[in-house]
């Protein structure tokens, strides 16, 4: 069986070619020259009561006591008047989804095929506090409003809160790195890297607090008065790398 020998072994030279040896030396040099470091994460969070809440009101046509259908146009006017009486500005109210001429054309077309079709429309109202829901709900026509629920929750100072949390998260990472390195007789020097780990919105929005079916009770809306909206949790996470130095040298 033939045995293949490397050229430098055949010649009695127990060394690798110059090119390969140079590559290995460079690799070792890059590894040993890099600073010792500690890698940590830090986080901070707070609960905030929202001051911007989207409340959804689902309106639908219905049959009144005279066995006649109450048309959507009448229901709309009644609902908007209730909002105005509750002190809700017009620019805080919008229709959710399809509306306008195209919507009405679609409804008229469907009614040709189904004369008994009951039109429904969802209004979205931007509220600032839970008291406004009570003010609106107490003025609603229970037969026309078939459902209401809370959608998006937000706070007007959200960017300010997020900035504060990022600072607190970085400080938490620094403190963690400090006590971890002190346990091995070393200290941290300057930061090598600080990475913001937040991906998109740090807030989870849920439809909560108010989800009332107006058909479920013959007495209409009987929600608890002025309960605060569910708080939203704002969180920030960071990843940080700190250089290590010997505790004696840092003095």
C-alpha positions as CSV (number, residue, x, y, z in Angstrom):
1,X,0.0,0.0,0.0
2,X,1.5,3.4,-1.0
3,X,1.8,6.0,1.7
4,X,1.6,9.6,0.7
5,X,4.1,11.8,2.6
6,X,4.0,15.6,2.9
7,X,6.9,17.2,1.2
8,X,8.3,18.7,4.3
9,X,8.3,15.3,6.1
10,X,10.0,13.6,3.2
11,X,12.8,16.2,3.3
12,X,13.2,15.8,7.0
13,X,11.9,19.3,7.8
14,X,9.3,19.1,10.5
15,X,7.6,22.4,9.7
16,X,4.6,23.5,7.7
17,X,4.8,25.6,4.5
18,X,5.4,29.3,5.2
19,X,2.0,30.3,3.9
20,X,0.0,28.0,6.1
21,X,2.2,28.8,9.2
22,X,1.5,32.5,8.6
23,X,-2.2,32.0,8.5
24,X,-2.1,30.1,11.8
25,X,0.0,32.8,13.4
26,X,-2.4,35.5,12.3
27,X,-5.4,33.6,13.7
28,X,-3.8,33.2,17.1
29,X,-2.7,36.8,17.1
30,X,-6.3,38.1,16.4
31,X,-7.7,35.9,19.2
32,X,-5.2,36.9,21.9
33,X,-5.2,40.6,21.1
34,X,-8.9,41.0,21.5
35,X,-10.0,42.5,24.8
36,X,-11.5,40.4,27.5
37,X,-15.1,41.2,27.9
38,X,-18.3,40.4,29.6
39,X,-21.6,40.2,27.7
40,X,-24.9,40.9,29.6
41,X,-28.5,41.9,29.0
42,X,-30.5,44.5,30.9
43,X,-34.2,45.3,30.9
44,X,-36.7,47.7,32.4
45,X,-40.5,48.0,32.3
46,X,-43.3,50.1,33.6
47,X,-47.1,50.0,33.6
48,X,-48.9,53.1,32.2
49,X,-52.5,54.0,32.2
50,X,-53.4,54.9,28.6
51,X,-54.7,58.4,27.7
52,X,-55.6,57.4,24.1
53,X,-58.1,54.5,23.7
54,X,-60.1,53.5,20.7
55,X,-63.6,52.3,21.6
56,X,-65.6,50.4,18.9
57,X,-69.4,50.7,18.7
58,X,-71.2,48.3,16.4
59,X,-74.5,49.7,15.2
60,X,-77.2,47.7,13.3
61,X,-80.6,48.2,11.9
62,X,-83.4,46.7,13.9
63,X,-87.2,46.2,14.0
64,X,-89.0,48.6,16.3
65,X,-92.1,48.0,18.4
66,X,-94.3,48.9,15.4
67,X,-92.7,46.0,13.4
68,X,-90.9,48.5,11.2
69,X,-87.3,48.5,10.2
70,X,-85.3,51.5,11.6
71,X,-82.9,52.6,8.8
72,X,-79.2,53.1,9.3
73,X,-79.3,56.7,8.4
74,X,-81.6,57.4,11.4
75,X,-79.4,55.3,13.6
76,X,-76.3,57.1,12.6
77,X,-77.8,60.5,13.4
78,X,-79.0,59.3,16.7
79,X,-75.6,57.9,17.6
80,X,-73.7,61.0,16.6
81,X,-76.0,63.2,18.6
82,X,-75.4,61.0,21.6
83,X,-71.6,61.5,21.1
84,X,-72.0,65.2,20.8
85,X,-74.2,65.4,24.0
86,X,-71.4,63.4,25.8
87,X,-68.8,66.0,24.8
88,X,-67.0,63.9,22.1
89,X,-65.5,66.1,19.4
90,X,-66.3,65.2,15.8
91,X,-62.7,64.7,14.8
92,X,-62.4,61.9,17.4
93,X,-65.1,59.8,15.6
94,X,-64.6,57.7,12.4
95,X,-66.2,54.9,10.6
96,X,-64.3,51.6,10.7
97,X,-63.9,49.9,7.3
98,X,-65.9,50.5,4.2
99,X,-68.0,53.7,4.0
100,X,-69.2,56.4,1.6
101,X,-70.8,56.0,-1.8
102,X,-69.2,52.6,-2.6
103,X,-70.5,51.2,0.7
104,X,-74.1,52.4,0.1
105,X,-74.1,51.1,-3.4
106,X,-73.1,47.7,-2.1
107,X,-75.8,47.7,0.5
108,X,-78.5,48.6,-2.0
109,X,-77.3,45.8,-4.3
110,X,-77.5,43.3,-1.5
111,X,-81.0,44.4,-0.4
112,X,-82.3,43.7,-3.9
113,X,-81.4,40.0,-3.3
114,X,-82.3,40.1,0.4
115,X,-85.0,42.7,1.4
116,X,-84.6,41.7,5.0
117,X,-80.9,42.5,5.2
118,X,-80.0,44.4,8.3
119,X,-77.2,46.9,7.6
120,X,-74.5,47.4,10.3
121,X,-71.7,49.9,10.8
122,X,-68.9,50.2,13.3
123,X,-67.8,53.5,14.6
124,X,-64.5,54.1,16.3
125,X,-64.1,56.8,18.9
126,X,-60.8,58.0,20.3
127,X,-61.2,58.5,24.0
128,X,-59.0,60.0,26.7
129,X,-60.4,58.4,29.8
130,X,-62.9,55.8,30.9
131,X,-65.5,58.4,32.1
132,X,-66.2,59.2,28.4
133,X,-67.4,55.6,27.8
134,X,-70.0,56.0,30.6
135,X,-71.1,59.4,29.2
136,X,-71.7,57.9,25.8
137,X,-73.1,54.5,26.9
138,X,-75.8,56.2,29.0
139,X,-77.1,58.0,26.0
140,X,-77.1,55.1,23.5
141,X,-80.1,53.4,21.9
142,X,-79.7,49.9,23.2
143,X,-81.5,48.4,20.3
144,X,-79.2,50.0,17.7
145,X,-75.9,49.4,19.4
146,X,-75.3,45.6,19.4
147,X,-71.7,45.6,20.7
148,X,-68.9,47.7,22.0
149,X,-65.3,46.9,22.9
150,X,-61.9,48.5,23.5
151,X,-59.3,48.3,20.8
152,X,-56.0,50.1,20.6
153,X,-54.6,51.6,23.8
154,X,-51.7,54.1,23.8
155,X,-50.2,57.0,25.7
156,X,-49.3,60.4,24.2
157,X,-45.9,60.4,26.1
158,X,-45.0,56.9,24.9
159,X,-41.7,58.0,23.3
160,X,-40.7,59.7,26.5
161,X,-41.4,56.5,28.5
162,X,-39.4,54.4,26.1
163,X,-36.4,56.7,26.3
164,X,-36.5,56.5,30.1
165,X,-36.8,52.7,30.0
166,X,-33.8,52.4,27.7
167,X,-31.7,54.4,30.1
168,X,-32.8,52.2,33.0
169,X,-32.1,49.0,31.0
170,X,-28.6,50.1,30.1
171,X,-27.9,50.9,33.8
172,X,-29.3,47.5,34.8
173,X,-26.9,45.9,32.3
174,X,-24.0,47.8,33.7
175,X,-24.8,46.9,37.2
176,X,-25.1,43.2,36.3
177,X,-21.8,43.3,34.5
178,X,-20.2,44.9,37.5
179,X,-21.2,42.4,40.2
180,X,-20.5,39.5,37.9
181,X,-16.9,40.5,37.2
182,X,-16.2,41.5,40.8
183,X,-17.0,37.8,41.7
184,X,-13.8,36.8,39.7
185,X,-11.6,39.7,41.0
186,X,-12.0,41.9,37.9
187,X,-13.8,45.1,37.0
188,X,-15.5,46.5,34.0
189,X,-14.0,49.4,32.0
190,X,-15.7,51.1,29.1
191,X,-18.6,49.7,27.1
192,X,-17.6,48.0,23.8
193,X,-21.2,47.7,22.6
194,X,-24.7,48.7,23.6
195,X,-27.5,47.2,21.4
196,X,-31.2,48.1,21.6
197,X,-33.1,44.9,21.5
198,X,-36.6,46.4,21.1
199,X,-38.2,45.1,17.9
200,X,-41.2,47.2,16.8
201,X,-43.8,48.3,19.3
202,X,-43.0,47.3,22.9
203,X,-46.6,47.3,23.8
204,X,-49.2,44.5,23.5
205,X,-52.6,45.8,22.6
206,X,-55.6,43.7,23.5
207,X,-59.4,44.2,23.3
208,X,-60.1,44.3,27.0
209,X,-61.9,46.1,29.8
210,X,-65.1,46.7,27.9
211,X,-66.7,44.1,25.7
212,X,-70.4,44.4,26.1
213,X,-73.2,42.9,24.0
214,X,-76.1,45.3,24.2
215,X,-78.4,42.5,23.2
216,X,-77.4,40.5,26.2
217,X,-79.3,42.6,28.7
218,X,-82.8,43.9,28.5
219,X,-81.7,46.8,30.7
220,X,-79.0,47.9,28.2
221,X,-75.6,49.1,29.3
222,X,-75.0,48.6,33.0
223,X,-71.2,48.7,33.2
224,X,-69.4,49.8,36.3
225,X,-68.9,53.5,36.3
226,X,-65.6,55.0,35.4
227,X,-63.3,52.0,35.9
228,X,-59.8,52.9,34.7
229,X,-58.6,51.3,31.4
230,X,-56.4,48.3,31.7
231,X,-52.8,49.5,31.9
232,X,-50.3,48.9,29.2
233,X,-46.9,47.4,29.9
234,X,-43.9,49.2,28.3
235,X,-40.6,47.3,28.2
236,X,-37.1,47.9,27.0
237,X,-34.3,45.3,26.6
238,X,-30.6,46.0,25.7
239,X,-27.5,43.9,25.2
240,X,-24.2,45.3,26.3
241,X,-20.5,44.3,26.1
242,X,-18.0,45.7,28.6
243,X,-14.2,45.4,28.6
244,X,-12.7,43.6,31.6
245,X,-9.6,44.9,33.5
246,X,-7.8,43.5,36.5
247,X,-9.1,45.0,39.7
248,X,-5.5,46.0,40.8
249,X,-4.8,47.7,37.5
250,X,-8.0,49.7,37.7
251,X,-7.0,51.5,40.9
